[in-house]
């Protein structure tokens, strides 16, 4: 069933050049985390995701849906430095920004 879902996802949401229709961090991280792209397309998608994170100065733009998977996906595809820099980011929006100003819960 996963193969059928992934094939339908690919037809609907992947352009002929191999990019996702939506260029958001969430779109890429979810597609990669749930193996919705063919094996030969995943490296390019991970590269695009890593570039997006760098373009946003190592800040999250994911919201609750994509955030839990971000570092794991980056690590899975060899972007250890980007994952670490993202994790340790202290300016808004990031995981550590609310912690540094005394928040006791995760913000959207």
Secondary structure, 3 states (H helix, E strand, C coil): CHHHHHHHHHHHHECCCCCECCCCHHHHHHHHHCCCCCHHHHHHHHHHHHHHHHHCCCCCCCHHHHHCCHHHHHHHCCCHHHHHHHHHCCCCCCHHHHHHCCCCCCCC
